[in-house]
Amino acid sequence: MRQYARFLSILTGFVLSSVCALVWAAPQSSWPSATPEAVGLNVSALKALDLDILAGHYALIDSLDVFRCGRQVFSAQYPHDYGLIYGQQALVRGPLNQRLTGRYNYFDPATHPYWHGSDLHSMQSITKTVTSITIGIAINRGDFRASLDTPVLHWFNQAKVRNVDERKRRMTLRHVLTMTTGLDWDEDVPYADPRSDSSRMEATEDWVAYTIDKPMALEPGSAFKYSSGATQLLAYIFRQETGKDIEAYASRYLFTPLGIRFHWKRAYDGTVDTEGGLFLNGSDLAKLGQLYLDGGRWKQQRIVSEAWVHQSVTPAIAAGDGFSYGFKWWLYEQPEHRGMVWLGLGFGGQELMVFPGSGLIASFTGWELLNDSASVADLVARLAQTLTGASCAGLSSTDAR
């Protein structure tokens, strides 16, 4: 039944998307547009990728936007009927549907993947990357004054924290940013698996307490261990350190200057969901990649320091399968892809890909919840194949905006 639903969804997507594929700058985009050839990209390679997505050769991809030299050169939407695809799961309580209704039923088409019929798509763990950017902005502005080597327990009442030992006392903000906290946390199983600590956390009333109370399993800094809970700590830490709400801060100092529309969910206790609650569209998501390509500047305005950008995309720890990890950025280095690729990645197929050596940016959205999403390495390789010019053909990304 689910395969039949997927077939109908792909067929519908083909009919609708074949009309809008290869649009040079979507009408609602605030980016200037260009043809692929004008910025050294191969239109045939882009079209081949588009057709493969339409044909269902990849998991459930909802959109693809491609940019180079500060210009949008490709935009395509791939509609799916998620009410049909996930209709049965939406009615059954489980790890991705803990309360049957509300903003944390991931199968509910009213709230996922698009927020209440808008073009704002769930970013899932790309929210973590945005949280890191926001902390960098607050450091640059002098509102976040603690050093990265400040112990995490500095911001907590230790008398109320469980399982405190010397290792937990040595856990610092830097360890939180680099996913090396040492906390006993299992997020290696699928999110639909009831053993997932991320899903267990989201079922509780207090996500911060769930995370900080976990026992330690490793020495902080010794190994990479992906943890959504670690990033959720940052919502609490940000307020404790700055006295400000991280959503309001990001709205004022990041989203507004970049012209980004957004929705940001909150956990049940009202804490901003910094581990996965952000909704953006693909075009605006790419602006974050351009911000980092330009060293933290947007339209000549300093948004975040160049030093923070550099630290964020410098490998801090090996993360397996050819990936390393910075400050909430995944880093993938392959010589055939012209060096390092900076990645923001989120459950379901959310992907921000930045090729700093060539000025290429791509954003994908998707909503593959029960099977593996499209291979990041495969999509990186497909995008690398579109590059025909070694530079931006004399076009300045700054001039483009």
Phi, psi and omega in degrees: 000316181294324178293322177295318177299319179295321179300314179298322179295316180295319180297316177297318179297323181295316181296314183286318187282336180295340178282325188255354181296152181058043172272125182277093183076109179299146185305326182272000183285142176268005178276145167291156185248162175203163172278155178304319182298327183293338181243021173076037176241150182269112183294327180294321179293322177295316180296322179297319177295316178303314181294324178293323176294315179300324182282356178082020179286345176244171178294185187293091177264132182262330181202156172219128175232135183234140185222147169208143179058033178077014181235143176274128184242350181204138176209125178217142175248145181232084187296144174224149177268090184286339172296326176282315185295316186246018184302320181291316181295331182296339184258000184244125180294136179190186184303330179259010180207064190292329187239010179069320179234166175100184190285355177245026164264101186288349179264355184281114183293348176288332184240347182214140000280341179263144184277106174048051173077005178274182175267009179277119187255142176303131178264345184048236190283356168296339172306324179299317179298317180295323176299317177298316178301317182295320176297319177299320178297316181295325175294315181298325182273355179083010180273337176247104191259342181294147179283163179293342180265014175289131177300139180301323181293350174303328184265005183238156169278103187299335180293341181255359180265134180272160173056038178282127173220184184296327179294318179294326177293335180271355179288126185243173175301321178301319179295324177295317181294330185255010180058043179233038186293331186085000179294149176283101190214133180242104174234020179274341176278160178301151181294337176281357178273127182298348177280347182298122178296329178297313179293322177297318179301314183292345177277348182269169178277333186231095183292324181295315179296319179303318184284309186292338179277351181296145176290165178272145177243334185220164172291130178306137179087354187274336184202153176282131176214105186297132184211113174294326178300322179302318180288330177296331175302331185292331176298316179290314181298320181299315179293320180297320184281320187256341187076012185238155176278130188292329177293313180298322180293314179296322179300316184285318191253353178235300187291316181296311178300327182270358180067040183259126171272145185203163163228141181229114180291159174237150176292174186297334179270006178094355178288137179300134180279086183279355180265343182185018190261007187271143175237126176223171166260166187296326180293317179288325176304319182297335178299328178293324175295318179294322177304316181284326174300325182268021173069025178096007178252151174221119183050048178071001179263130177286118179259312180221152186291150176298327179297320179293318177303312182298314179297320185296325185252020172260128182303127178256332185202142175291136184243006176089155176058034178086001180257150167235179187221138177250229176268080181067020170244135170276142184232128187230114185248118177221122183305323182290347178258022177062045173095206186292141170245129178268134187227133162254127186231142179219149179310138177096348179114023175277125184214124169250120183242125181237122179256090187296334181287344184229359179071021181265136177228138173222145174232133174244144164237156181193176181210057176267103189260333189250350176231174178295138174283173183302143181297125178299315181300320180295314181293324175300316180296319180296320179291322178299328179292344179280345184283120175246331178256140182284343181227186180273028175053035177082003180268134180265131178296328179291317179296328183296336181252000000 
